[in-house]
Amino acid sequence: MPRILALLVVLAWGLLAPGSWARAAEKPSPFSIDYAYAGLTEVAVKDGKLRYVWHSERKWDDDKAGKGDRSNFENYDRHQVDVWLTDKEAGRFRDWIARHKVFEFDKTYPSPPGSNSRGGAFQSGLTVVLGNKKHGVSWAGDSKEPKGLAVAINELVSLCDEVQKSRSK
């Protein structure tokens, strides 16, 4: 009797295991994220690698940040990190795509009619690819973009900050 029971267990395991191996071997769809903000912040996540570029206001000798002119790149220090992502970190970026429903954002958020703001000169954009789906969003500095887009972008930059800080330890 114990032999028959052992044989049944081995047979059941043999029938079930290949299916679980196949499921475990399934890879999630490839994805990429490209984000650029007014030439000051850039994020590129592709093929398991993060390139994150950000700028901070430069501190001058007289302790004044930026000399009051934020439109001049000389008043910013450029920082960059290029790192390979762990599977967990890549998963967090993939989850970000789903959680913020980035494929549902409009493609453009133009400047309001008659706008004379200098903010219109600063262009930003987000492009996301997930499997065979691709979606791009663009907006100007004085655009009326939805709150959900601003929240998504803030979280994307926070994810990049977390990865960068984890590598700086």
C-alpha positions in Angstrom: 0.0 0.0 0.0 2.8 2.6 0.8 4.4 1.8 -2.6 1.1 2.6 -4.4 0.7 5.8 -2.4 4.3 6.8 -3.2 3.8 6.0 -6.8 0.7 8.1 -7.0 2.5 11.0 -5.4 5.4 10.8 -7.9 2.9 10.4 -10.8 0.9 13.4 -9.6 4.1 15.5 -9.1 5.2 14.5 -12.6 2.0 15.6 -14.2 1.7 18.9 -12.3 5.4 20.0 -12.2 5.9 20.6 -15.9 3.0 23.0 -15.9 4.3 25.0 -13.0 7.8 25.1 -14.6 6.2 26.5 -17.8 4.4 29.2 -15.8 7.5 30.0 -13.8 9.5 30.4 -17.1 7.0 32.9 -18.5 8.7 36.3 -18.6 6.7 39.5 -18.2 6.4 41.7 -21.3 9.3 43.9 -21.9 8.8 47.6 -21.0 10.5 50.9 -21.2 9.9 54.4 -19.8 11.3 57.6 -21.1 10.6 60.9 -19.4 12.0 64.4 -19.9 11.2 67.5 -18.0 12.3 70.9 -19.4 15.9 69.8 -19.9 16.3 69.4 -16.1 15.2 65.8 -15.4 15.5 62.8 -17.6 14.5 59.2 -16.9 15.1 56.2 -19.1 14.3 52.7 -18.0 15.0 50.1 -20.6 16.3 46.5 -20.7 16.7 46.4 -17.0 18.8 49.6 -16.8 18.0 53.0 -15.3 19.5 56.2 -16.6 18.5 59.1 -14.3 19.6 62.7 -14.9 18.6 65.5 -12.6 19.7 69.0 -11.8 20.0 70.9 -8.6 20.3 74.7 -8.1 24.0 75.6 -7.9 25.3 77.2 -4.7 27.5 80.1 -5.4 30.4 81.4 -3.3 28.1 84.1 -1.8 25.7 81.4 -0.7 23.0 82.5 -3.1 21.3 79.7 -5.0 20.9 80.2 -8.7 21.6 83.9 -8.7 17.8 84.3 -9.0 17.8 83.3 -12.7 16.2 79.8 -13.1 16.2 80.0 -16.9 19.9 79.7 -17.2 21.5 76.2 -17.1 24.7 77.7 -15.6 22.7 78.0 -12.4 22.2 74.3 -12.1 24.5 71.4 -11.3 23.9 68.2 -13.4 23.8 64.8 -11.8 23.5 61.4 -13.5 23.3 57.8 -12.5 23.3 54.7 -14.8 22.5 51.5 -12.9 21.3 48.0 -13.5 17.9 47.4 -11.8 17.2 44.4 -9.6 14.2 42.4 -10.5 12.3 43.9 -7.6 13.2 47.5 -8.7 12.2 46.7 -12.3 8.9 45.3 -11.0 8.2 48.5 -9.1 8.6 50.5 -12.4 6.3 48.0 -14.1 3.8 48.4 -11.3 4.0 52.2 -11.7 2.9 51.9 -15.3 -0.2 49.8 -14.3 -1.1 51.8 -11.1 -1.1 55.2 -12.8 -2.8 53.9 -16.0 -0.4 55.9 -18.2 -1.9 54.6 -21.4 -5.1 56.5 -20.5 -3.5 60.0 -20.4 -4.2 62.2 -23.4 -1.4 62.4 -25.9 -0.9 66.2 -25.6 -1.7 69.0 -23.1 -1.0 72.2 -25.1 -0.5 75.7 -23.6 -3.8 77.5 -23.0 -5.0 79.7 -25.9 -3.5 83.2 -25.7 -0.8 82.2 -23.2 2.1 84.5 -23.1 3.8 82.6 -20.3 7.5 81.7 -20.5 6.5 78.3 -19.2 5.2 77.4 -22.7 8.9 77.2 -23.8 9.6 74.3 -21.4 8.5 71.1 -23.0 8.1 67.8 -21.1 7.2 64.3 -22.3 6.6 60.8 -21.2 6.7 57.7 -23.4 5.9 54.2 -22.1 6.2 50.9 -23.9 4.7 47.8 -22.5 4.8 44.7 -24.7 3.5 45.9 -28.0 1.7 48.9 -26.6 3.3 52.3 -26.9 1.9 55.6 -25.6 3.4 59.1 -25.6 2.3 62.2 -23.6 3.6 65.7 -24.1 2.9 69.0 -22.3 4.3 72.5 -22.0 5.4 74.2 -18.8 2.2 76.3 -18.7 -0.2 73.4 -19.7 -3.1 72.4 -17.6 -2.2 68.8 -17.2 -4.4 66.5 -15.0 -3.5 65.9 -11.4 -3.1 62.2 -12.1 -0.3 62.9 -14.5 1.5 65.2 -12.0 1.1 62.5 -9.3 2.4 59.8 -11.6 5.5 61.9 -12.6 6.3 62.7 -9.0 6.1 59.0 -8.1 8.3 58.1 -11.0 11.0 60.6 -9.9 10.7 59.3 -6.3 11.3 55.8 -7.5 14.4 57.0 -9.4 15.6 58.9 -6.3 15.2 55.7 -4.2 17.2 53.6 -6.6 19.9 56.3 -6.8 20.1 56.6 -3.0 20.3 52.8 -2.6 23.4 52.8 -4.8 25.0 55.7 -3.0 25.3 54.0 0.3 
